């Protein structure tokens, strides 16, 4: 999903940077981490920094890979998650050339904004509507949120590429199917990873999740009840 230099027009690149600057400012102002979440942020940042290097090329100038944005956002919150993903993307771009410098705004928009805030928003809505108390229901919502977040991040990349026809030769009719097909598969893996990680924490370290701005709103934490199987 990393877009390299030379694939986006100046207009698209500048517009993406303008959007993410707003989210950076909001995230830095709103970020709040409990004591348990500080080391968790570092751990998740390092984990998915490494995991995102396991990527494969997709036709028409981008790559598909595990994202981890949903996991990060759900566990430590969307504002900390946006900063965490931004750190990953900046380091990958500057140190390893994975994603361009001029396209950094677009990559951050796709993976650190859409990839983080959409799953968090979806899970928040699902939780408010259903108030799940069983482990299966909670993890089902985690899976759907992670899958949709990954897929929409890929769709955003496809749209950005298609809007850059001055420097990029393919339109939306080509970029959108390519990204949707590949990231429908990756999205399933994204959901499975999110379920495994959050399910493990729910069983072994619920205190970490209880400190989350998103998962901490679960009825099992608000009512101090046991998680049903």
Residue, then its C-alpha position, 0 to 999 in steps of 0.5 A: x500500500x506504500x505509494x512511491x515517489x513519482x506516482x502522485x501529482x503535486x496537487x494530490x500530494x499537497x492535499x493529502x499532506x494538508x489533511x494529515x497535518x490536521x490529524x497530526x495536530x489533533x492527535x498530539x493534542x488529544x493523545x492520552x496514554x495510561x501507564x500500561x499503554x506506554x510500553x504497549x505503544x512502543x511494542x506495537x510500533x516495533x512489531x508492525x514496523x517489522x511486519x509491514x516489511x513482509x509485502x508483495x508488489x501489486x500491479x500499477x505501482x503499489x504494494x500489499x502487506x499487513x497493516x496493523x493499524x486497526x490493532x494499534x488504534x483499538x488497543x491504544x486509541x486512535x490518536x496514539x495509533x495515528x502517531x504510532x503509524x506515522x512513526x512507522x511510515x516516516x522511518x520506513x520512508x527515510x531509512x528504507x525507501x519503502x514509500x516515497x517522501x513526496x507521497x508520505x502525506x498520502x501514505x499517512x492518510x491511507x494507513x495512519x488516518x483511515x487505517x486507524x480511525x475507521x476501525x476505531x469508529x466502527x468498533x465504537x458504533x458496534x459497541x454502542x449498538x450491541x453492548x456485547x458481553x461474550x468473547x465471540x461477539x467482541x472479537x467478531x466486531x474486532x474482525x469486521x472493523x479491522x477488515x473494513x479499515x484495511x480495505x478502505x485504506x487500500x481504496x483510498x490509495x487507489x483513488x489517489x493514484x487514479x487522480x494522478x493521471x498526469x504522472x500515473x497512467x491508470x485510472x480508477x477502473x484499473x487501480x480500484x479492482x487491483x487494490x480491492x482484490x488484493x486487500x480483501x485477502x490481506x483484510x482477512x489476515x488483518x482481521x485474524x491478527x487483530x482477533x488473535x492479539x486482542x483476544x489474547x489480551x482480553x484473556x491474559x491482560x484485560x487491564x491493558x484493554x481496560x485502559x484503551x479509549x476504545x476497548x475500555x468502553x466495553x460493557x464487560x469493563x464498565x460493569x466489571x463483569x466476566x467475559x462470557x465464552 
